[in-house]
Amino acid sequence: MANSLRIRLLWWLLVPLALYVFVTGKTEYDNARHTANLVQDNQLVASARMIAGEVEWSDGFLRVDVPPAALEIFASPYRDQVFYSVRVVGGPLLAGTPDFSPRRLPAPDVPDSYYTDLHGQQVRAVDIVRLMYDNGVARPVRVTVGKTVRSRDAMTQQLWRPQLVRQLEMIALAVALVCIGLTFELRPLMKVKDEVADRDPMQLEPIRVERLHTELRPIVDAINQCIARLGVQVAAQRRFIADAAHQLRTPLTLLGTQLQFARQQEGLNPALDEALAAMHRSNRSMVGLTNKLLLLAQAEAADNSQVAMESVDLVPLAMEVVEDLALLAQARGIDLGAELHGAAPVLGHRGLLQALIANLAENAIRYTGSGGHVTVAVRADADANAATVSVTDNGPGIPAESRSRVFEPFFRASTDTEGTGLGLAIVREIADAHHGEIALKSGEGGKGVHIAVTFPCATPK
């Protein structure tokens, strides 16, 4: 997850947003606290002025009658406690609680706000001094009104909390939009990933870039350039194999003829004759391998659409293969049969399709013991618009652990029989070139092998 693009982009978004919310949240909290303080201070000043206005002289003494309205303005659901005191500066307490700590004497009619502790509670208090004149002598009277801060704190929360909630909702919305947006915007990249992952290893066509974002096109262009270079290398390798096999075919054929002629001479030493026979068998194997390599190169070329395609009927091709391999099957004591039903036209290369059927049948004959039977079948399915060629034998079969590798070049499930290991690899290449699908399973009764290749028909049935 550390290298996830979504996580990294979210970090780039969340860190600045979190810093912004922290700074603005603190600023808004300070503003809300300041507003709540102003509201509370205005209430305290109004109450103090109202009480100070009730101080008067009576019979040479200062008296005060605190009106209920002066304290009712503090009514709130938060059960705040209100304290007040009216005191002659340097003289007696006229009304209220005497517990207020003395502070500096403010200027007359100039409110002085401050915090103090009273009965174990924090109290916001306001002092106002009113000058009372008697016979030209001014007597300062200090009026102090205080209130606990519960309603002030509640007002602060009411002013600040909705702002914080809106900002947190904004962050949550931004995160959700980023995740949704990335999910949609990364779809083209996921399609490129799927296209590359689902490709055949030898499919070297460039990746399409039409729907990609501008920022992603350079990456895909670089991949396409790599694919192009790889295609050049693969083409050169295929040409080399084809050219080398073609150049080897003639001298190997000539060598085989010379070895056969040498074995026919009279008076040969038995040891020499045995050596010539071994050389002849080796030469024949090399000729077979060379032919297989040429056929594999041709099949790979067809897979790259370098071979012209035409409508070909699989039924006569299968019949020709059965006739060509009849002697080989007879020599090995194998019953070779055919099940051909109607016509089965497909779009393809006649020689390659015949080679596919021949390789399937020859492979089955090689690995089926004496007394076995091999059946070549061709069927056309009108409903599926497909034609299937299959070869079934009752030989030893293919081990389950080897079935995934039998179509690899030079892989042989058994070394008891002569072969090049290219037959089924050629079958796969030809099938891929003709958009065919290969199915491999056990034969009847769980014995032997059943290999079927299904092709789309050339024309709708």
Secondary structure, 3 states (H helix, E strand, C coil): CCCCHHHHHHHHHHHHHHHHHHHHHHHHHHHHHHHHHHHHHHHHHHHHHHHHCCEEEECCEEEECCCCHHHHCCCCCCCCCEEEEEEECCCCEEEECCCCCCCCCCCECCCEEEEEEECCEEEEEEEEEEEEEECCEEEEEEEEEEEECHHHHHHHHHHHHHHHHHHHHHHHHHHHHHHHHHHHHCHHHHHHHHHHHCCCCCCCCCCCCCCCCCCCHHHHHHHHHHHHHHHHHHHHHHHHHHHHHHHHHHHHHHHHHHHHHHHCCCCCCHHHHHHHHHHHHHHHHHHHHHHHHHHHHHHHHHHCCCCCCEEEEHHHHHHHHHHHHHHHHHHCCCEEEEEECCCCEEEECHHHHHHHHHHHHHHHHHHCCCCCEEEEEEEEECCCCEEEEEEEECCCCCCHHHCCCCCCCCCCCCCCCCCCCCHHHHHHHHHHHCCCEEEEEECHHHCCEEEEEEEEECCCC
